[in-house]
Amino acid sequence: MTEKEKSGWGCFYVLAALSGVFALLYLLDATFTDYSWSAVGQHLVFMVVFLLIAAAIVWVRGRWKQ
């Protein structure tokens, strides 16, 4: 990977780490309260889709700048 291809991935990794923390909090909330498991599943799916879109944007920008 060249330096141009790496740009933007740091922000994506921070976003992924924050999403992982929120996913853990959703799971703990559903485990210890009466929070709906289907709502947890929906939140997790939305987070994954959001991360995939962010990764695609960073990847396309890296390829476009070459």
BELUR-V31118 format. One record per pair of residues at least 12 apart in sequence whose C-alpha atoms are under 10 Angstrom apart, sorted by the first residue. I is the first residue (numbers start at 1). GAP is how many residues later the second one is. Records with the same first field share a line. If there is no record, write none. Layout:
# BELUR-V31118
I->GAP / GAP
This chain:
# BELUR-V31118
1->61
2->60 / 64
3->59
4->57 / 58 / 59 / 60 / 61 / 62
5->53 / 54 / 55 / 56 / 57 / 58 / 59 / 60 / 61
6->52 / 53 / 56
7->51 / 52 / 54 / 55
8->46 / 47 / 49 / 50 / 51 / 53 / 54
9->45 / 46 / 49 / 50 / 53
11->43 / 44 / 47
12->39 / 40 / 42 / 43 / 45 / 46
13->38 / 42
15->35 / 36 / 39
16->31 / 32 / 34 / 35 / 36 / 38 / 39
19->25 / 28 / 29 / 31 / 32
20->24 / 27 / 28
22->21 / 22 / 25
23->17 / 18 / 20 / 21 / 24 / 25
24->20
25->15
26->13 / 14 / 15 / 17 / 18
27->13 / 14 / 17
